[in-house]
Amino acid sequence: MSSKAPGAVNAPAVDEPPELIRAIPLPHYGRWATVAVLVVLAAMAVHGLVTNENYHWDLVFPMLFTYEIGRAIGWTLILTVAAMTIGIILAVTLAVMRRSANPVMRAVATFYIWFFRGTPIYTQLIFWGLIGVLYPRLSLGIPFGPEFFSFRTYDVFTAGVSAILGLGLNEAAYLAEIVRSGLGSVDKGQEEAAQALGMRPRSILFRIVLPQAMRVIVPPTGNETISMLKTTSLVTAVPFTLELTKVATDYGSQTLLPIPFLVVAGIWYLVITSILMFFQSKLEAYYGRGDSTTPGRLSLRGRRRQRTSRQAAINAAHTTPAATAAEWTP
């Protein structure tokens, strides 16, 4: 006979399968209620758009691909690209000046940013349109001395040129702070290590600091580009009359039907914005591919490719034994 200690618990049989845990999913009543409300609101919005005859959908779709609208889209894109190009070049220059040890350069950059951020863009565009009134003729020469040559202001500063300069110079002030914050996000030790290797300051900036800062610079710069696309509608203050919003409103005034033409402009703004957002996401994924803290930006295939490339780099460095059982076994 076998004795059993008091209070002992019978051990389960070895052949007895473990009891499965029946997990009950947590109900999300608030989530489903929110979805239901959003579906109802979306259905109401679509119904209102489709059934409302005041939108004149019979005019909207034929006008989407007319020559005039296409030309206006082209000018809008030209203004956006040219202004952002000027803004980015000046922004990098201003950001470097803000980081300079020269107090004069820091003061000039600070004053520029203070002035253009402190005055409305619409007011600046009006002044660019009146530059020929303020200075009918411009000349190049020695101050208080002879002039080398002069020209009529409006012969050079046309409406298009004034619009591009007004948008670009204003945008540079905002982008300069974005670039400066991006440069400041790079660890100071990166610059010190590059200096220890004998690299020039210019090479350190463009080959060491700026590539690492792009991860911080790209997202807000993409937002500024999308904002610039819509800010081009303000160049009527110059006045520049070939961009999309102005053309749409002019056709609306001529036909006494402003709504369908504004809908056409809105549709094209949405299309262009969607394309810009797509390329922005690609740039963010490219410059953020070494950032392990934001894996959600990459797709499943992208994360798998990232892990594969990292493992390949580790294997190429020969810092660990090869992935064979013989080398891992003692």
Secondary structure by P-SEA (a helix, b strand, c coil): ccccccccccccccccccccccccccccaaaaaaaaaaaaaaaaaaaaaaaccccaaaaaaaacccaaaaaaaaaaaaaaaaaaaaaaaaaaaaaaaaacccaaaaaaaaaaaaaaaaccaaaaaaaaaaccccccccccccccccccccccccccccaaaaaaaaaaaaaaaaaaaaaaaaaaaccaaaaaaaaaacccaaaaaaccccccccccccaaaaaaaaaaaaaccccccccccccaaaaaaaaaaaaccaaaaaaaaaaaaaaaaaaaaaaaaaaaaaaacccccccccccaaaaaaaaaaaaaaaaaaccccccccccccc
